[in-house]
């Protein structure tokens, strides 16, 4: 029996239905794509479904004609570790409010079950939702506040844990794994998909940015506390609730020196755009173990269009080169959007980038953004779309030592 791929839609109450007789489709860039079984995986248990307001569901008839469906488009939101290959197709009728910052992914009915368009990129049980938002979290937050009284970082990550459900924030209170230490209220970029600060006319940010500059003591107290007590402990500067941590290089570097004078345990990491090279150098020299660099493209025009930064891509490369020369573990937080990254010219840019800078890992992350806002803001893309699987396979075949995944992993330094 041949199984059909059937489109989904949502009614005015948000109830989701399958559109009998209408084939499911997806979108890559601005191209509408008919989905095949090879494009699909079963929807992960921890994925979410949401409808897209004022965006009409579409599908394809048995004769191959694109058709609208009387209902709103439906999207899957994938858990970490899955890289989407298509986002939902839909039809719009007027100027719309931007969608909130999520990684919208095509979802259909197939084999009497829900399937989505993604590949499984990385496995790390530490990021399974089952480990977070437990009943005892509030009690654990109070324990840490008692242990580190009057520490504004603890207050900030407590709010991030209980209000925004941030996993790296919660790990401080669970005393385990990677814990975030936000430090910087300012940034040197104006990223299109920034999750902590957006202009009023855009979409709401899913997190609130810190409004203070922590002291050396506040940072070092939290760092020592976590590294001394947690298994596979990592402290990370550069969280979703802050700007660019390298702008706080003087404070962070002094804190790192104090931390390392008290404990040699664990790993000190920074998540950064790496555009402020002088700051990155100072932090590296203080004793940094690893850096994860946020990046969307290895081509100047594409990079500039997304980051709208006060620095150049060349500055990012200089920071990465310095870190590599100092034996710092370097990974890239590659913001991924199907139909953009997987074009021929973008791949060519990446191959040249990795020839010049042999980083250790790529963490492929679904770009959380309204697809139409992103495509409108980026430069015209003219090269062939080779597909997500081919894009990653091309990189891996050329650079066999380069790890491709989705998570930061504990490194035995």
C-alpha positions as CSV (number, residue, x, y, z in Angstrom):
1,X,0.0,0.0,0.0
2,X,1.3,3.4,-0.9
3,X,1.3,5.9,2.0
4,X,0.4,9.5,1.2
5,X,1.9,12.6,2.7
6,X,-1.1,14.8,3.8
7,X,-1.2,18.5,4.6
8,X,-2.3,19.8,8.0
9,X,-4.2,22.9,8.9
10,X,-5.6,24.5,12.1
11,X,-9.1,25.9,12.6
12,X,-10.0,29.2,14.3
13,X,-9.7,27.6,17.7
14,X,-6.3,26.2,17.0
15,X,-7.4,22.6,16.6
16,X,-5.2,20.8,14.1
17,X,-6.7,18.6,11.3
18,X,-5.4,16.7,8.3
19,X,-6.6,17.9,4.9
20,X,-7.8,14.7,3.3
21,X,-6.8,14.3,-0.3
22,X,-4.3,17.3,-0.2
23,X,-0.6,16.5,-0.3
24,X,1.8,18.0,2.2
25,X,4.4,20.5,1.0
26,X,7.3,22.4,2.4
27,X,9.3,25.5,1.6
28,X,13.1,26.0,1.1
29,X,14.0,29.6,0.8
30,X,11.2,31.0,-1.4
31,X,10.7,27.7,-3.2
32,X,7.7,25.5,-2.6
33,X,8.7,21.9,-2.5
34,X,6.7,18.7,-2.8
35,X,7.8,16.5,0.1
36,X,8.9,12.9,-0.3
37,X,9.2,10.1,2.3
38,X,13.0,10.6,2.2
39,X,12.5,14.2,3.6
40,X,10.5,13.0,6.6
41,X,11.2,11.7,10.1
42,X,8.7,10.9,12.8
43,X,7.9,14.0,14.9
44,X,10.1,13.8,18.0
45,X,8.1,13.3,21.3
46,X,9.4,16.6,22.7
47,X,8.5,18.7,19.7
48,X,5.7,21.2,19.8
49,X,3.0,22.1,17.3
50,X,1.7,25.6,16.7
51,X,-0.5,27.3,14.1
52,X,0.7,30.4,12.2
53,X,-1.8,33.3,12.6
54,X,-3.2,34.8,9.4
55,X,-1.1,32.5,7.2
56,X,-3.3,30.2,5.1
57,X,-2.4,26.6,4.9
58,X,-1.6,25.2,1.4
59,X,-1.0,21.9,-0.2
60,X,-0.9,20.1,-3.5
61,X,-3.7,18.3,-5.3
62,X,-3.4,14.8,-6.8
63,X,-2.9,16.5,-10.2
64,X,0.1,18.4,-8.9
65,X,-1.6,21.8,-8.5
66,X,-0.9,24.1,-5.6
67,X,-4.1,24.8,-3.6
68,X,-5.1,26.7,-0.6
69,X,-6.8,25.0,2.4
70,X,-9.6,26.6,4.5
71,X,-7.5,27.0,7.7
72,X,-4.3,28.3,9.1
73,X,-0.8,26.9,8.4
74,X,0.7,24.6,11.0
75,X,4.4,24.3,12.1
76,X,6.5,22.0,14.2
77,X,9.0,23.5,16.7
78,X,11.8,21.0,17.1
79,X,13.8,20.1,20.2
80,X,17.6,20.8,20.2
81,X,19.6,18.2,18.3
82,X,17.3,18.2,15.2
83,X,18.2,20.3,12.1
84,X,15.2,21.3,10.0
85,X,15.4,20.9,6.2
86,X,12.1,22.7,5.2
87,X,9.9,25.2,6.8
88,X,6.1,25.5,6.4
89,X,4.6,26.7,3.2
90,X,1.7,29.1,3.4
91,X,-0.2,31.9,1.6
92,X,-0.5,35.4,3.0
93,X,-3.1,37.9,1.9
94,X,-2.0,41.2,3.5
95,X,0.8,42.9,5.5
96,X,1.2,40.7,8.6
97,X,2.6,41.0,12.1
98,X,6.0,39.2,12.3
99,X,6.0,35.7,13.8
100,X,7.6,35.3,17.2
101,X,11.2,34.0,17.2
102,X,10.9,30.2,16.7
103,X,12.4,27.7,14.3
104,X,9.3,27.0,12.2
105,X,9.5,23.5,10.5
106,X,7.1,21.8,8.1
107,X,4.9,19.1,9.6
108,X,2.5,16.6,7.8
109,X,0.5,13.5,8.3
110,X,2.2,10.3,7.1
111,X,1.6,6.6,7.9
112,X,-1.2,7.7,10.2
113,X,1.2,9.7,12.3
114,X,2.8,13.1,12.5
115,X,6.1,13.6,10.6
116,X,8.4,16.5,10.2
117,X,11.3,17.6,7.9
118,X,14.5,17.3,9.7
119,X,17.7,15.4,10.3
120,X,19.0,14.2,13.7
121,X,22.2,16.0,14.1
122,X,23.4,15.4,17.6
123,X,22.5,13.3,20.7
124,X,23.1,14.7,24.2
125,X,20.8,13.4,27.0
126,X,21.8,16.4,29.1
127,X,19.4,18.6,27.1
128,X,16.4,16.3,27.3
129,X,13.5,18.4,28.6
130,X,12.8,15.7,31.3
131,X,15.8,17.1,33.2
132,X,14.4,20.6,33.5
133,X,11.6,22.5,35.1
134,X,11.2,19.9,37.9
135,X,9.0,20.4,40.9
136,X,11.9,21.1,43.2
137,X,13.4,23.8,41.0
138,X,12.1,26.7,43.1
139,X,13.5,25.1,46.2
140,X,16.9,24.7,44.6
141,X,16.9,28.4,43.5
142,X,16.3,29.4,47.1
143,X,19.2,27.2,48.2
144,X,21.6,28.9,45.8
145,X,20.4,32.4,46.7
146,X,21.2,31.5,50.3
147,X,24.6,30.2,49.4
148,X,25.4,33.2,47.3
149,X,23.5,36.1,48.9
150,X,23.1,39.5,47.2
151,X,24.5,38.3,43.9
152,X,22.8,39.9,41.0
153,X,23.9,37.2,38.6
154,X,22.1,34.6,40.7
155,X,19.0,36.8,40.7
156,X,19.2,37.2,36.9
157,X,19.5,33.5,36.2
158,X,16.8,32.6,38.8
159,X,14.4,34.8,36.7
160,X,15.7,33.2,33.5
161,X,15.1,29.7,35.0
162,X,11.6,30.3,36.4
163,X,10.2,32.7,33.9
164,X,12.0,31.9,30.6
165,X,12.8,28.2,31.4
166,X,16.4,28.6,30.3
167,X,18.3,25.3,30.6
168,X,21.8,26.7,31.2
169,X,20.4,29.0,33.8
170,X,18.7,26.1,35.6
171,X,21.9,24.1,35.7
172,X,23.4,26.5,38.2
173,X,20.7,25.6,40.6
174,X,20.7,21.9,39.8
175,X,24.5,22.0,40.4
176,X,25.4,20.2,37.1
177,X,26.8,20.5,33.6
178,X,26.9,23.9,31.7
179,X,25.7,26.9,33.7
180,X,25.4,30.4,32.2
181,X,26.9,33.5,33.7
182,X,25.5,36.5,31.9
183,X,27.7,39.6,32.1
184,X,27.0,42.1,29.3
185,X,24.1,44.5,29.0
186,X,25.4,45.9,25.7
187,X,26.3,44.5,22.3
188,X,28.4,45.4,19.2
189,X,25.9,43.8,16.7
190,X,22.2,44.3,15.9
191,X,21.4,40.7,14.9
192,X,18.2,40.2,12.9
193,X,17.2,37.3,15.1
194,X,18.4,38.6,18.5
195,X,16.5,36.8,21.2
196,X,17.0,39.4,24.0
197,X,16.5,42.8,22.2
198,X,14.3,43.6,19.2
199,X,13.0,47.0,17.9
200,X,9.4,47.8,18.8
201,X,8.1,47.3,15.3
202,X,9.5,43.8,15.2
203,X,8.6,40.6,17.1
204,X,8.7,40.3,20.9
205,X,12.0,39.0,22.3
206,X,11.6,35.7,24.1
207,X,14.0,36.8,26.9
208,X,14.9,40.0,28.7
209,X,18.4,41.3,28.6
210,X,20.3,42.1,31.8
211,X,20.5,45.8,32.8
212,X,23.6,45.8,35.0
213,X,27.3,45.1,34.8
214,X,28.3,42.4,37.2
215,X,31.4,42.9,39.4
216,X,34.5,40.7,39.3
217,X,33.4,39.3,42.7
218,X,29.9,38.4,41.5
219,X,31.3,36.6,38.5
220,X,34.1,34.8,40.3
221,X,31.8,33.7,43.2
222,X,29.3,32.1,40.8
223,X,32.1,30.5,38.7
224,X,33.9,29.0,41.7
225,X,30.6,27.8,43.2
226,X,29.6,25.9,40.1
227,X,33.0,24.5,39.0
228,X,33.7,23.2,42.5
229,X,30.3,21.4,42.9
230,X,29.0,20.3,39.5
231,X,29.8,17.1,37.6
232,X,31.2,17.9,34.1
233,X,31.0,21.5,35.0
234,X,31.1,24.3,32.5
235,X,30.6,28.0,33.1
236,X,29.6,30.0,30.0
237,X,29.7,33.7,29.4
238,X,27.4,34.9,26.6
239,X,23.8,33.9,27.2
240,X,20.5,34.6,25.5
241,X,19.7,37.2,28.1
242,X,22.8,39.4,27.4
243,X,24.7,41.2,24.7
244,X,28.3,40.5,23.7
245,X,30.4,39.3,26.6
246,X,33.7,40.3,25.1
247,X,32.7,43.9,25.7
248,X,33.2,43.0,29.4
249,X,36.6,41.6,28.8
250,X,38.4,43.5,31.6
251,X,35.9,42.2,34.2
252,X,35.6,38.7,32.8
253,X,39.4,38.2,32.5
254,X,40.0,39.3,36.1
255,X,37.2,37.0,37.2
256,X,38.7,34.0,35.3
257,X,42.1,34.6,37.0
258,X,40.5,34.5,40.4
259,X,38.4,31.4,39.5
260,X,41.5,29.6,38.3
261,X,43.5,30.6,41.4
262,X,40.8,28.8,43.4
263,X,40.0,25.8,41.3
264,X,41.3,23.9,38.3
265,X,38.1,21.9,37.9
266,X,35.8,22.2,34.9
267,X,35.7,24.2,31.8
268,X,35.4,28.0,31.2
269,X,33.6,28.8,27.9
270,X,32.4,32.0,26.1
271,X,29.7,32.2,23.6
272,X,30.5,35.2,21.4
273,X,30.2,36.9,18.0
274,X,34.0,37.3,18.3
275,X,33.9,40.7,16.6
276,X,35.8,42.5,19.4
277,X,39.2,40.8,18.9
278,X,41.0,42.8,21.6
279,X,38.5,41.6,24.2
280,X,38.6,38.0,23.0
281,X,42.4,38.0,23.2
282,X,42.3,39.3,26.8
283,X,39.8,36.6,27.8
284,X,41.8,33.9,26.1
285,X,45.0,34.9,27.8
286,X,43.2,34.9,31.2
287,X,42.6,31.1,30.9
288,X,39.7,30.5,28.6
289,X,39.2,26.8,27.7
290,X,36.6,27.0,24.8
291,X,34.8,29.5,22.6
292,X,31.6,29.1,20.6
293,X,31.3,31.7,17.9
294,X,27.9,32.7,16.6
295,X,28.0,32.9,12.8
296,X,25.5,32.6,9.9
297,X,27.8,32.9,6.8
298,X,31.4,32.9,5.8
299,X,30.6,35.5,3.1
300,X,31.0,39.2,3.9
301,X,27.7,40.5,2.4
302,X,25.6,37.8,3.9
303,X,27.3,38.1,7.3
304,X,26.8,41.9,7.4
305,X,23.2,41.7,6.4
306,X,22.3,39.6,9.4
307,X,24.6,40.9,12.1
308,X,24.5,44.6,11.2
309,X,27.6,44.9,13.4
310,X,30.2,47.5,14.3
311,X,32.9,45.2,13.2
312,X,33.8,43.1,10.2
313,X,33.9,39.4,9.4
314,X,37.7,39.7,9.2
315,X,37.7,40.6,12.9
316,X,35.8,37.4,13.7
317,X,38.4,35.4,11.8
318,X,41.2,37.1,13.6
319,X,39.6,36.2,17.0
320,X,39.2,32.6,15.9
321,X,42.8,32.3,14.7
322,X,44.1,33.7,17.9
323,X,42.1,31.3,20.0
324,X,43.2,28.3,17.9
325,X,46.8,29.4,18.2
326,X,46.4,29.4,22.0
327,X,45.0,25.9,22.0
328,X,41.4,27.0,22.8
329,X,38.7,24.6,21.7
330,X,36.7,26.5,19.0
331,X,33.2,25.6,17.8
332,X,30.9,27.6,15.6
333,X,27.3,28.2,16.4
334,X,26.1,28.0,12.8
335,X,22.7,29.6,12.5
336,X,20.9,27.5,9.9
337,X,18.1,28.4,7.5
338,X,17.2,26.0,4.7
339,X,17.4,27.7,1.3
340,X,20.1,30.1,2.5
341,X,23.0,28.2,4.1
342,X,22.6,25.3,1.6
343,X,23.1,27.4,-1.5
344,X,26.2,26.7,-3.6
345,X,27.8,30.1,-3.0
346,X,27.4,29.8,0.8
347,X,28.9,26.3,0.8
348,X,31.9,27.6,-1.3
349,X,32.4,30.3,1.3
350,X,32.4,27.8,4.1
351,X,34.9,25.5,2.4
352,X,37.3,28.4,2.1
353,X,36.7,29.4,5.7
354,X,37.6,26.0,7.1
355,X,40.6,25.7,4.9
356,X,41.9,28.9,6.6
357,X,40.6,28.2,10.1
358,X,40.5,24.5,11.2
359,X,37.9,24.9,14.0
360,X,37.0,21.8,16.0
361,X,33.2,21.7,15.7
362,X,30.1,23.1,14.0
363,X,27.0,23.3,16.1
364,X,24.2,23.5,13.6
365,X,21.3,25.5,15.1
366,X,17.9,26.2,13.6
367,X,17.6,30.0,13.1
368,X,14.6,31.2,15.1
369,X,13.0,33.9,12.9
370,X,10.0,34.7,10.7
371,X,11.1,33.2,7.3
372,X,9.8,36.1,5.3
373,X,11.5,38.7,7.4
374,X,14.8,36.8,7.1
375,X,14.6,36.4,3.3
376,X,13.7,40.0,2.7
377,X,16.6,41.2,4.8
378,X,19.3,39.0,3.2
379,X,21.1,39.7,-0.1
380,X,19.7,38.0,-3.2
381,X,20.8,34.4,-3.3
382,X,21.5,33.1,-6.8
383,X,23.2,29.8,-6.5
384,X,21.7,26.4,-6.6
385,X,20.0,25.0,-3.5
386,X,21.8,21.8,-2.8
387,X,19.8,20.7,0.3
388,X,20.7,20.5,4.0
389,X,21.9,16.9,3.8
390,X,24.2,17.6,0.9
391,X,25.5,20.8,2.5
392,X,26.6,19.0,5.6
393,X,27.9,16.0,3.8
394,X,30.0,18.2,1.6
395,X,31.6,19.8,4.6
396,X,32.2,16.6,6.4
397,X,33.7,14.8,3.4
398,X,36.2,17.7,2.9
399,X,37.1,18.1,6.6
400,X,36.8,14.7,8.2
401,X,38.2,15.8,11.5
402,X,35.5,18.5,11.9
403,X,32.8,17.4,14.3
404,X,29.2,18.3,13.2
405,X,26.6,18.4,16.0
406,X,24.2,20.7,17.8
407,X,25.4,20.9,21.4
408,X,28.3,22.0,23.5
409,X,30.0,18.9,24.9
410,X,32.2,18.7,28.0
411,X,35.8,18.6,26.9
412,X,38.5,16.7,28.8
413,X,41.1,19.3,28.6
